[in-house]
Amino acid sequence: MSKRLLVRNGSVVTPEGVLELDILCDGGRIAGLFERGAEVAADEVVDAAGKLIFPGFIDPHVHSRDPGLTQKEDFAHSTLGALVGGVTTIIEMPNAIPPVDSVAVLNDRREQHEQVAWVDFGLWGISIGDSNLHELGPMIEAGAAAIKIFWGYALRKDTKQLVYNLGDEPLENVILPPDNGTVLRVFEAVAKVGGLLAAHCEDRDILASSEADLGHPIESYDDLLRARPAIAEATSIAVASQFAKSTGCRFHVVHMASAEGAEVVRQARSQGFPLTAETCPQYLSLSAEDYERIGPMMKVYPPIRGVQDREALWAAVNDGTIVSVGSDHAPHTVEEKAQGLGTQPAGGVGCETFGPVMLDRLFRGDTTPERFAEVMSTSTAKLYGLYPKKGAILPGSDADLTIVDPAATWTVRNEELVAKQPTSAWNGFELTGMPTMVILRGEIAMKDRKPVGAHRGRFVPAKHGER
Ligand SMILES: [Zn+2]
């Protein structure tokens, strides 16, 4: 007999509105929604008075570095961090060692991660140009949530790790960045099977010439912005939108960071091109002005830009141009992140602060609870083929709930984070509005930032081509 859990007295946030409903969970699913106070038999009751109840947050952009780079992070730590931050499902990026470039690796990775996962998870597959074109369809059929192509990046031949600076490696050791002809073939291959393709969009030729124009190594935050101008992002998105239009392939811009990029996506979508975009909490809550306080720890690619970019990204969230938010949890070691701005690797921890940072912005009035539920859960689930199993508070959906106390505050402290290498850009920031409980498939899995019970995250296969 499964336990019937009733969540009473909360305000249930859905994309359609905030509803005063009681939620009955049974057998891991949502068994029914009832008018507040209705007589419902249950084995356990959670009183959510004064709380907002969201469909469980989904973080679709997590690099757990596992296997291969587990000195930086591992799957147990990233999924525990996600859980205590209010997330019920993550989608893991494919660039571990070895990368998820075939069905065989996808199945291995699924089995490996199920041993340690604290939350449910999907898996990305990787495109390595022409060399694994024939694996893209089978990976999508095996349940991959999407295919990521590292457009503009060379890869090491042995490990398929990204090469950030081509000059660092002897040419015989690298797979050169895919040219646009190859990228177009990848769009065609993914279109054929109804999958979703995504990429980091920053045009590599523009980055190279901007860096050359700078004429000296990056010393200040302004140098970093000059070396990676917004036109690089906008140009790359414009090319992708033409490829999406001509092939019919659904294309998703990950971690979009500029007003210019958002405008290209908006125009392409208004013409009916199958283009969507993601942004991240760092681009929605920080700006270049925060460099003085945070320092090099806020180095990410694409870089965090000006206040006007942050505001344009919120406008894009609110008008539907941006459909999903992801953390881009991309940890490096504390020692690596302690290097100067020019030399340290881009990226940092983010899955534990993903929910709290976004909630802090919600309660500052940057968006509505309804739109928040969409970009943090519902439309993310739809995009990656997980809906309505995930991303919905509807009878039959997985009973994944994130319960939020709008009045609770939390000061982020690196030493209290779950991450193996705690290097948060928000270290010292006080945030308002906290996930105080997570229900994962009908059972309480987190309370007051502490896990409850054992880890029991499962792989969630994506279903594409059903819409
Ligand atoms: Zn990423």
Residues whose N, C-alpha, C, O or C-beta is under 5 A from the ligand:
A	BS01	ZN	D328
